[in-house]
Every structure is written in structure tokens, then in C-alpha cells.
Amino acid sequence: MKNKTVKMVLAVVVLGVCCGAYVGVKTYVAHQEQKESEEDSEESTTVFTASTDNIKSLDFMVDDTETTFEKDDDSWVKKDETDFPVNQTTLDSAASAIASVDSDRVLEDVDDLSEYGLDSPSNTIKIVTKSDEEDGDDITTTLYVGDENSSTSQYYVRKDDDEKTVYLIDSSCVEPFTKSLNDYAQMEDFPAISNTDTITKISVDGDNSYELSKDEDTSIWSVKGSEDEEKADSATVSSLVSSFGSMAYSSLADYKCDDKSKYGLDKPYATIIVDYQEEVADDDTQDNTTASSEAADEDASSAEENSDDAKQDTESDDEDSSEEETKMADKQLTILVGNETDDSNRYVMVNDSNEVYTMSTDTLSALTDKSEEDFWDMTVSYVSLNNLESLKVNYQGSDYKVNVSRETSTDDDGNDTETVTYKLNGSDLDETTFTTFYNKLINMTAQKRLTDKYEPDGDAELTATFTEEDGDTQEVAYYSYDTNYYAAVVDNKVYLVNKMNVKELFTAFESVAGTEEDNSGETDSEEATTDDTKSDLTDTSSESIEE
């Protein structure tokens, strides 16, 4: 038993030595080839050369299928599929890469092609060129591509029927022939919207469905989903709208799709529809312009003997009438979003095209992964000061009322000047003190909104009721919510607002009401005076409100 174990150990050791020797020899050979290649670099050998203008066709393996691209006049076409949208630049680059193939390392008298991957070539490139002789036959040259030498980043190739000579050629000659079929197709540009300001509606139908629409008169955006339509946050919508001006495809997946289910486009992950306008030629105006131009020509012909000034006027009219006029036309962009690919993309189809492309999931998720809540305007209660008639405030149980008065005077030059005054409970109020508070009040923004039913725990610490000059009113009430937030309630909406921001609002109002505390500490008599003053203000406030 012991002898068997010893023999097995020896066998494993011998095997390890052999493997190590094999690896060492292979590495040595590769280094030697690289060294010899560097030594012989000045004595390069021409493997193939031709003028790109003389190359008539290129035949090589694409996606494991023999594929031929040939020249039709000056354009490349796919031989067995003439409607394939060949990317002319890509094929021109491939032709240029193979038009001059040199080798700085030639291996002669090769006995075993398998050592270079040439017993079963990874690609076979057939180049058909025109003969230099006028009536000569076309010339076909075949290059068989073997393994890549990892040390030199070169490829082993052999040429035509010569199986004894192997060349090392630069990878730049081979790589243009290693693409997939769609890489040789001409991609269409995504129909990006050049003027995103003309977008009036965006609807997304998917796991999260919502619709954004812009009011034509006010240009204010609103959002609607499963809930009622609400005002949308302008900055959030603006960012989304602008993205339609820079969207782009990642790659072409299928230039002639006959089965949408392969890409998940028969039952899309999401459907995006965008309504917008685009400037187009006015056909009616164009027809009228043409008719006017013809009439002008007839008039000019019948008045050839008129003065030079009249002739110049006619020519000027002709130039003006020939200018193309445009109009704004309604357009719609439809994007079907399909399955995810393996490279952080999704398949998409646009409008009526039967081509399938891929697009970045990051680009699409900005639309598809949103919900109506993401677009809600988080401004708690905005009423422009220019429209304010009065503001009632209940703060910590005391009532206050600010009235706004506006008077317009006209100077000797006829210029109007508006004077605005503010009164708190009938007494003059400093404009700066009030506007500082008011700006904090109307510019208060929330971090989020509650969607569940909210039952306040106690009374509101501050309630503000706006009355506008047209009679419209709006009320907001601030309740203590938790250690981080106040709950601001407006109608049936509950906003959660940063507690520090609300505390600043309270402090600003205390300056308006004259109830701010002395941070350095007050004496007992000062506190009593403050309490009396507050009581007087409260009484005055109540009388003013009753009036």
C-alpha cells in the first residue's frame, strides 16, 4: 500500500514537471518569435497590396456565416441582401485596412498549421480585385486567419494555397473583419426633438404610468396618474423635457424586424409618447409663392421697356417671394421599450420604423422608472405678493391680520408709480420685516408628501390664510410631526417640511408680530412687559379681525 502511494506521488510530481516544462517551452517560443520579429522589423514582407479603388468585393465570415460585400458603382452592397443598409464608412475602412498587408515575421517550411490555429482558421478573407490589364480577369486573393499572438498582438495568417508559409500581420488588418453583421449596417439617427420647448405632453404607460401636460396659456406643467391632476415641479419636468433633445441609440439590433416578441416589443415594458411641434415648409404658402413668382415674371416680361428702377423693384420682389416660408406642425414621437440586453441597454422601436435598436437603461429609466409622485410640486403654499390683499395668521393661539394697500401716483412726465403699504392689525408694518417673513412662507418646500390619511396630534402652531385681490383664498397649517419634520396641510395635501426651516419661519413671524424673544435672556419685569404687550396685540388682533 505504501509503495502504491509513493508511486502515485511520483507520478503527480512527474506530471507537474512535464506541464511546467510545456508552459515554459511555449512561453520561450513566443518570446523568441517576438524577439526575432523585432530584429527583422526593418525587412518587412508584403503579403498583399492593392489599390482600394480596385477592390471589387470582400468575402469573409460574419457571425459564423460567409458574407460578401461588393461594390455597385461606388457604393457597397450586401450581395445576397441588397436592401441591407450597408455602412459605407465601415466597409471603406475594412477595404483600406486590407489593401496593404505587410509582415515583419515570416515562418517558412511550416509542418503543423495547428500550432498557429491555421488548420481551422477563425476567418477566411477573400479579396477580389480588378486586373491591372484592361481585359484581364478579376484576381481573387484569400487570406486565412489563425490565432492571435498574445505577446505581439499580431495574427498568424497564410495566403491562398501556400500551406508552408505563415505570416505574422498587424491586428489592424484583421479586426475590421471581426464584427457582427449589425456592425456593418448604417444606423439611423434617433429622431431627437431639436426644440424641446415645443413639447406639450409626455405620457408613459408601463409599470408606472403617468402623463405630463403643459398649459398653453401659462406654460405650467401638470402631472396626472392614478390620482387627480396636480401641478408638477417645473425643474423636474424641465430636466426630463430637455433629455429628448439629446437621446441617442446605442447600437442596431435588427434592421428588419419581423418578430417583435424576440425583443419583448410585442408586449412592451413601457410605451412613451411625446407630443411636440416642428417647423416644416408651408406647402400652401409655397404654392402661392410659386404662383406669385410666375405672375411677377409675366409682368416683368411685359414691362421690359420700363425704367431700370422699376426693373430692379420687380427683381427684388421676385427674390422675396422665392424665400421658403415655414409653419409649425404637430408631431408625435412614440418609443416602444422592450427587454433588457446583456450590456445595460434595452431594445427600442421608434415610430413606424421596423428597425430595432438598443438604448441605455439609464436614459430610459429617467422616464420609465418614474411615477406621478416624482413630479409633484413640493412648494407648500405659493401666492404672489403682487396678488395679495390680506394675510391672516394664527400663531400659537393668537390671531393677526396683515392688510396690503396699493396706491398709484402719476408724476409730471406721466410715469406711474405704485406705493405699497402694509398694516398689522391696523398699525403700520415695516415692509422689509413683513416681506422677509412672507418670502419664507411662500417659498417653503417639502422633502416629501404623505399619501396616507393624516390625523394631526394637537392644534396647528401656525395657520396662514391668504386672500388674493380676486377673492381666491388658500390656507396652510403647520403641525409638529416628529423630530425631523413639520406637517404642512393644504387642502387635502400633507407636506413634510424640514423642522429647521419651519422654525426659521416662526422666528421671522415673531419679528412681524413683535413677539420675538431676547436670546440673551430677559428679566422678570421684561417678561411681564412682553406678556402684556402680546396680550394687547392679541386683543387688538381680535378686534381687527372682527371688524
ZIRA-V799918 format. One record per residue. RES is the residue in one letter. OMEGA is omega in degrees with one decimal (999 if undefined). D_CENTER is the distance of its C-alpha to the mean C-alpha in Angstrom with 2 decimals. Layout:
res: <RES	RES>
omega: <OMEGA	OMEGA>
d_center: <D_CENTER	D_CENTER>
This chain:
res: <M	K	N	K	T	V	K	M	V	L	A	V	V	V	L	G	V	C	C	G	A	Y	V	G	V	K	T	Y	V	A	H	Q	E	Q	K	E	S	E	E	D	S	E	E	S	T	T	V	F	T	A	S	T	D	N	I	K	S	L	D	F	M	V	D	D	T	E	T	T	F	E	K	D	D	D	S	W	V	K	K	D	E	T	D	F	P	V	N	Q	T	T	L	D	S	A	A	S	A	I	A	S	V	D	S	D	R	V	L	E	D	V	D	D	L	S	E	Y	G	L	D	S	P	S	N	T	I	K	I	V	T	K	S	D	E	E	D	G	D	D	I	T	T	T	L	Y	V	G	D	E	N	S	S	T	S	Q	Y	Y	V	R	K	D	D	D	E	K	T	V	Y	L	I	D	S	S	C	V	E	P	F	T	K	S	L	N	D	Y	A	Q	M	E	D	F	P	A	I	S	N	T	D	T	I	T	K	I	S	V	D	G	D	N	S	Y	E	L	S	K	D	E	D	T	S	I	W	S	V	K	G	S	E	D	E	E	K	A	D	S	A	T	V	S	S	L	V	S	S	F	G	S	M	A	Y	S	S	L	A	D	Y	K	C	D	D	K	S	K	Y	G	L	D	K	P	Y	A	T	I	I	V	D	Y	Q	E	E	V	A	D	D	D	T	Q	D	N	T	T	A	S	S	E	A	A	D	E	D	A	S	S	A	E	E	N	S	D	D	A	K	Q	D	T	E	S	D	D	E	D	S	S	E	E	E	T	K	M	A	D	K	Q	L	T	I	L	V	G	N	E	T	D	D	S	N	R	Y	V	M	V	N	D	S	N	E	V	Y	T	M	S	T	D	T	L	S	A	L	T	D	K	S	E	E	D	F	W	D	M	T	V	S	Y	V	S	L	N	N	L	E	S	L	K	V	N	Y	Q	G	S	D	Y	K	V	N	V	S	R	E	T	S	T	D	D	D	G	N	D	T	E	T	V	T	Y	K	L	N	G	S	D	L	D	E	T	T	F	T	T	F	Y	N	K	L	I	N	M	T	A	Q	K	R	L	T	D	K	Y	E	P	D	G	D	A	E	L	T	A	T	F	T	E	E	D	G	D	T	Q	E	V	A	Y	Y	S	Y	D	T	N	Y	Y	A	A	V	V	D	N	K	V	Y	L	V	N	K	M	N	V	K	E	L	F	T	A	F	E	S	V	A	G	T	E	E	D	N	S	G	E	T	D	S	E	E	A	T	T	D	D	T	K	S	D	L	T	D	T	S	S	E	S	I	E	E>
omega: <-179.8	179.6	179.8	-179.7	179.4	-179.2	-180.0	179.0	178.7	179.9	179.2	179.9	-179.7	179.7	179.5	178.6	-179.6	179.7	179.6	178.8	-179.4	179.5	-179.4	179.1	-178.5	179.0	179.3	-179.9	-179.1	179.7	178.5	179.3	179.4	-179.5	179.9	179.4	179.1	-179.7	-175.7	-172.6	-179.2	-178.6	-178.7	-179.9	177.9	178.1	178.9	175.0	178.8	173.7	179.5	178.5	-178.0	179.4	-177.3	179.3	176.1	-179.1	-178.5	-176.8	176.3	-177.9	178.1	178.5	177.6	-174.0	-178.4	171.1	-178.6	-178.5	172.0	-166.7	-178.5	-176.8	176.9	174.4	174.9	-168.1	-175.1	-176.1	-170.9	178.6	175.8	-175.6	-175.4	173.3	-174.1	-179.1	-179.3	179.6	175.8	179.0	178.1	179.2	179.4	-178.4	-175.6	-176.2	179.4	-177.2	178.9	178.1	176.2	176.9	-178.1	177.5	-176.4	179.0	179.2	-179.5	-174.4	-178.8	-177.6	178.8	-176.4	180.0	-176.1	172.6	175.9	-172.1	176.9	177.5	176.7	-176.7	177.4	-177.8	178.2	-179.9	176.7	177.7	176.9	177.9	-174.1	-178.2	-177.2	178.6	175.2	-178.5	178.3	177.1	-178.4	175.6	178.0	-175.0	179.9	-176.7	172.6	174.5	-174.1	-179.1	-175.7	-176.3	176.3	-179.4	171.9	176.2	167.6	-170.5	175.7	-174.8	-178.6	-179.1	-178.3	-176.2	179.6	-178.8	169.2	-177.4	-177.7	-177.6	-179.1	177.9	-173.8	-172.1	176.6	-177.9	-177.3	-176.1	171.9	-173.3	-176.4	176.3	178.2	179.9	177.9	177.8	171.1	173.7	175.0	-178.0	-179.0	-178.7	-173.2	179.1	-175.7	177.4	-178.7	179.1	-177.4	-178.7	174.2	177.1	178.7	179.6	-179.3	176.3	173.5	-177.6	177.8	179.3	175.0	179.5	-177.4	176.9	-175.4	-176.2	-174.9	-176.0	177.3	-179.1	173.7	-179.4	179.6	175.5	177.2	179.3	179.2	177.9	-179.1	175.2	-179.5	177.5	-173.0	-178.2	179.8	179.9	-179.2	178.1	-179.9	-178.6	-177.2	-178.6	-179.9	176.5	-176.6	178.7	-179.5	175.2	173.0	-179.5	176.5	-179.7	-177.6	-176.8	-179.5	-174.2	176.6	178.7	-177.3	-176.2	178.7	-176.1	-179.1	-177.1	174.4	173.7	-169.4	171.7	176.8	173.8	-178.1	179.2	-178.3	174.4	-179.5	177.4	-178.7	179.6	-179.9	177.7	178.0	-176.6	-179.3	178.8	179.6	179.0	179.5	179.0	179.2	-179.8	179.8	180.0	179.1	179.3	179.2	178.3	179.5	179.1	-178.7	-179.4	-177.8	-177.5	-176.3	-174.9	178.8	-177.2	179.8	179.9	-179.7	179.9	179.0	178.1	-179.6	179.6	178.9	178.3	179.5	-178.8	179.7	-176.3	-177.2	179.4	-178.3	177.9	-176.1	175.2	178.2	-178.8	177.8	179.5	178.0	177.6	179.4	179.8	172.6	-178.0	-175.7	-174.8	173.2	174.5	-179.2	-174.1	175.9	176.3	170.9	176.4	177.8	169.1	-174.3	178.6	-175.8	-178.0	175.0	176.1	178.6	178.9	170.3	179.2	-177.3	177.2	177.8	178.6	-176.2	-176.6	175.3	177.2	-170.8	-176.7	177.6	172.1	-178.2	-177.4	-179.6	-177.1	-179.6	174.1	-176.3	172.6	-171.4	-175.8	-177.6	171.7	-176.9	178.5	179.8	-178.4	-173.8	174.5	178.3	178.5	174.6	179.8	168.9	-177.4	179.3	174.7	179.4	-176.8	178.2	177.3	176.4	175.4	-179.1	177.6	180.0	177.3	-179.6	177.3	-178.6	-179.6	-176.7	-179.4	178.9	179.7	-179.2	176.3	179.6	177.6	-178.6	176.8	-178.1	177.4	176.2	-178.5	176.6	-179.9	-178.9	-178.9	179.8	-175.9	-176.9	179.9	-178.6	-176.6	175.8	176.7	-173.8	178.8	175.9	-177.8	-174.3	179.0	178.4	179.0	-176.9	174.3	179.4	178.2	175.5	175.9	176.0	179.2	-177.1	175.4	-178.1	176.9	-177.9	-178.2	176.4	177.2	176.4	175.0	179.1	178.5	-179.7	169.9	-179.2	-177.3	178.6	177.1	179.0	179.2	176.2	-178.5	174.5	179.8	-178.1	178.9	173.7	-174.1	175.9	-176.3	-175.8	-170.4	161.3	174.2	176.9	-175.1	176.2	-174.6	-179.7	-179.3	179.4	180.0	173.3	-172.9	178.5	-173.5	-179.0	179.1	179.2	177.8	176.8	177.1	179.9	-179.6	179.4	179.2	177.3	175.1	177.4	-176.0	-178.3	-178.2	-178.6	-178.7	175.2	-175.5	-177.9	179.0	-178.3	172.9	-179.2	-178.9	178.9	179.1	-179.8	177.9	179.4	179.4	179.4	179.7	180.0	-179.8	178.6	179.8	-179.3	179.7	178.4	-179.9	-178.0	179.5	-178.7	-178.6	178.8	176.9	999>
d_center: <72.32	71.97	72.41	69.65	67.25	68.19	67.71	64.27	63.21	64.60	62.77	59.43	60.18	61.14	57.99	55.86	57.76	57.27	53.49	53.28	55.41	53.24	50.07	51.92	53.27	49.93	48.31	51.32	51.07	47.39	48.18	51.16	49.15	46.62	49.53	51.36	48.22	47.87	51.57	51.43	48.18	50.18	51.79	48.83	49.65	48.01	46.87	45.49	44.92	44.26	42.81	39.33	40.75	43.36	41.04	41.23	39.42	37.78	38.47	36.96	35.76	32.23	31.42	35.21	36.00	37.86	35.70	36.88	35.05	37.46	37.66	38.22	39.31	36.59	33.78	33.10	33.38	33.50	37.21	37.27	34.13	34.05	31.08	28.83	26.15	27.28	25.11	27.81	26.51	26.45	29.99	31.27	30.16	31.95	35.03	35.08	34.82	37.78	39.84	41.32	41.97	44.22	45.60	47.02	48.56	50.73	52.37	55.50	57.85	55.25	56.89	54.08	50.76	49.30	49.23	46.40	44.65	46.21	48.32	45.19	42.64	38.92	38.43	40.74	39.78	42.04	41.98	43.92	45.03	47.35	50.85	52.01	55.02	54.68	56.00	55.07	53.24	49.65	49.31	47.38	46.50	45.24	43.61	43.53	40.94	42.01	40.81	38.81	40.92	38.89	41.01	40.42	37.11	39.11	39.90	43.37	44.13	47.27	48.05	49.67	52.82	53.52	53.30	55.13	52.75	49.36	47.03	44.32	41.52	38.31	35.20	33.40	35.79	34.87	31.17	30.06	31.97	30.46	27.21	26.50	27.01	23.41	22.97	25.52	23.73	21.85	18.25	17.15	14.16	11.46	12.74	10.05	11.64	13.25	14.58	12.43	15.65	17.25	15.27	18.05	17.20	14.62	16.41	15.59	18.60	18.92	20.36	18.98	19.36	18.82	18.58	17.36	19.49	20.32	23.98	24.93	27.62	26.17	22.38	22.28	19.82	21.34	20.33	22.51	22.81	26.10	27.46	28.29	25.88	25.07	23.62	19.99	18.87	17.69	15.56	13.66	13.19	12.37	9.39	8.14	9.43	7.96	4.28	6.45	7.72	5.54	4.72	7.56	10.32	11.80	15.34	17.86	19.74	22.25	23.02	25.51	24.96	28.18	27.57	24.40	25.90	25.37	21.65	21.96	20.92	24.34	23.65	19.87	18.35	16.46	16.40	13.80	15.42	14.33	17.24	17.03	19.40	19.70	22.51	24.95	28.51	31.12	33.43	36.21	36.20	36.12	39.20	40.97	40.16	41.68	44.74	45.18	44.94	47.61	49.83	49.52	50.56	53.63	54.58	54.22	56.39	59.14	59.17	59.42	62.55	60.97	60.47	57.82	56.08	55.67	54.30	51.69	50.64	50.20	48.09	45.85	45.45	44.58	41.79	40.29	40.56	38.85	35.58	32.91	31.92	28.65	27.64	24.63	24.16	22.50	19.75	17.95	14.93	15.61	13.61	15.93	14.66	17.44	18.76	17.37	18.33	20.04	17.27	14.57	13.09	13.88	15.55	14.28	16.31	15.36	18.01	21.45	20.66	22.57	20.33	18.43	15.41	13.56	9.88	8.79	10.08	8.05	4.82	7.69	9.75	8.01	9.66	12.49	13.82	14.39	17.77	19.45	20.81	17.49	17.39	21.08	22.24	24.14	26.40	29.82	31.99	31.18	33.97	34.11	37.26	37.95	38.48	40.43	44.10	45.00	43.76	45.80	45.28	47.06	46.86	48.74	51.04	51.87	50.94	49.88	49.02	47.46	48.21	46.44	48.56	47.53	50.05	49.54	52.05	52.51	53.91	56.35	53.57	52.10	49.04	48.05	47.38	46.32	47.83	46.35	48.53	48.06	50.85	50.92	53.58	55.27	55.30	53.35	50.11	48.53	45.38	43.49	44.44	43.25	39.96	39.08	39.52	37.94	34.70	34.42	35.19	32.66	29.80	30.23	27.04	27.03	25.40	25.51	27.42	30.16	30.03	33.50	36.67	37.76	41.45	42.11	44.71	46.90	46.64	43.79	44.24	42.86	42.40	41.27	41.87	40.40	42.27	40.73	42.83	42.17	43.50	40.31	40.38	38.03	39.08	37.46	39.42	38.75	40.20	40.45	38.27	38.42	38.53	34.92	34.26	35.89	35.28	34.69	35.72	34.84	36.20	35.03	32.03	32.48	30.31	30.74	30.98	31.55	35.34	35.62	33.86	36.31	39.23	38.30	38.30	41.76	43.07	41.92	43.74	46.82	46.97	46.92	49.62	51.64	51.68	49.88	51.66	53.14	51.26	54.35	56.39	58.83	62.59	64.10	65.32	61.91	60.35	63.00	62.43	58.69	59.42	61.88	59.45	56.75	59.38	60.33	56.71	56.31	59.46	58.47	55.00	56.58	58.96	56.23	54.08	57.19	57.89>
